Structure formats: C-alpha cells, structure tokens
Amino acid sequence: MPALPTWEVAKRDPVLRFLSTAALLYLCWHLLYSLVLVPDGRLDRALIDNLVTSSGAFLEFMGYELIPEPAQPERTLGVQGGILLWIGNACNGASVFAVFLLFLFAFPGSRKHLLWFAPLGLLSIHAINILRIAVLCIITSYDYELLNFNHDYTFQVVVYGWVFLLWYLWVTRLSKPSPRPAA
C-alpha cells in the first residue's frame, strides 16, 4: 500500500488536524494583528479605554480614590497612595482573546455551543483582566515592590489558568456534536 501524502495524513489524524488548523489560524491572526490592527490602533485603543474605565469604576465602587488627572488619562490608572499604572497594548487582552478563539475554532465541535460560549468566554476573560488591573493598582498602594512579581507571574497564572479552564469545559462538555434526531 503506497504511503499517503502528508496533507492526507494530517486530514485523517485529529491531533495533526488540530495542530495544523491552530497554526494556520495563529499565523493569520498574527499577520492581521501586526499588519492591519496595530497600525490602525482602534482595537488596542478601544480595549485599553474600556479597561481603564471599567477598572476605575470597580476601584471606586470598592471605595478606593483614584489618582486625579493622570498625565495620560487614556492609558493610566492608579489609586491614592499608589502609583499610576500604564496599560500597554500587550496588556489589553487582545492576544489572549485570539488564542482562546483559535483553540475553539481549531477544535472540532458544536457550532451551536460555539455561538454562545465564545462571546461568554471573551467577556469573562475581559472581566478577569479588569480585575487584574484593579488589583495591581491596589497592590501598588501597599507595596510597589510586589507589582512586578504579581504582574509577571501571579496574574499570568490566573489569566491563562482561566483560559485553560474554559478550554477544558469546551473539550469535555461543549464541543461534542449534538446528537442527530432519529429518522
């Protein structure tokens, strides 16, 4: 029996199909983001504006007083007794959104569930990012030295741990195709 071409093997092997689909989708996302969305700036700007506004509102709701009139109000946030945090494009969550969605689209499953799970997952990831920024503002008001560790490690585990939990739910509970009605 002759050997199958590489693309035939990838089509038949679900792991290779998932990996090749995910890699292709990631390449497309990376090119779209780097060549179109970053130069345009509107996606990053909208996400950062929402993060600053939402995190600020959450902090005020929790009784914290925000630092008034920051130098760059559209990108900074802080509470009294702390410092202003500058929110860069890399912290706005766009790449986490993309990785989350790429997995959902690359892993075969129910499109019916995808229609509600993808937006709900994106909203939950954004909510965690809002909380992350608020907590980092609070941390700086207690001990600035804790900022880098929590930014670089603690919240990486929290955010990506949440994404892994969403993926786990997708794979184990939601991606299975709906049973077809009997004829």
Sequence and secondary structure as in RCSB ss.txt:
>XXXX:A:sequence
MPALPTWEVAKRDPVLRFLSTAALLYLCWHLLYSLVLVPDGRLDRALIDNLVTSSGAFLEFMGYELIPEPAQPER
TLGVQGGILLWIGNACNGASVFAVFLLFLFAFPGSRKHLLWFAPLGLLSIHAINILRIAVLCIITSYDYELLNFN
HDYTFQVVVYGWVFLLWYLWVTRLSKPSPRPAA
>XXXX:A:secstr
     HHHHHHH HHHHHHHHHHHHHHHHHHHIIIIIHHH HHHHHHHHHHHHHHHHHHHHTT  B SS SSTTT
EE BTTS  EE  GGGSSHHHHHHHHHHHHHS   HHHHHHHHHHHHHHHHHHHHHHHHHHHHHHHH THHHHHI
IIIIHHHHHHHHHHHHHHHIIIIISS       
